[in-house]
Amino acid sequence: MSAQPVEPQGSTATYYQLRDLANVIVDEAERRGERVRADVANQEIHVAMMSPSNPHGHVVSALILQIGGQDDRAVLIAEGRVEHPGLGLCRTADLLALSRDAYDQQDDDAACFAPTVSLAVEVVSKSNPGNDYVVKLREYPRMGVPVYAIIDPRDGTVSVHWEPGTRGGEPCYLQSLRYGFGDAVPMGPWTVDTAKFPRYRG
């Protein structure tokens, strides 16, 4: 069962205008030596400053090495954008993984079409965990992202969600499992060893 929109959306043309403006914001921030995420939802651009910690970067790097080591056809994109223009949604993921064939079939370089992505991963930040556990846990299945993993260095847990669908008329993942750091965790077609994932201190 695929996720369906739960409210009327604006035009696709408006979505692309907003996404282009979001790109301008990101480019201007980089020109100033700053890093931001500029996502699109509800016909608005949502801008957030980025200040990833060392554990956050360590986890993303470890994922890239492990998945890339298992599958030389996997395309791995850190800070990759995932979108569904028909729903007017574009979000930035800490890591996207997709097959080479799916990557080669993307329409443009600005974002990956959500249903063609194999895996989206978020590493929970200390400052804004609700973005990963609430907002994206609702939006990713709605967009059709097939597998969503949440890695939480605060408590050393990994939650994997798959099979996007609806429950009670709301988008959700119909299957999920929770693991601890140290487990071998299936994430779509890959298995990730989390034994050396760092925890946040303090």
ABEGO torsion letter per residue (X at the ends): XBBBBABBBBBAAAAAAAAAAAAAAAAAAAAAGBBBBBBBBGGBBBBBBBBBBAAAAAAAAAAAAAAAAABAABBBBBGBBBBBAAAGBBBBBABBBBBAAAAAABABAABBBAAABABBBBBBBAABAAAAAAAAAAAAAAAGBABBBBBBAAAGBBBBBBGBBBBGGBBBBABBBBBBBGBBBBBEABBBBAAABBBBBX
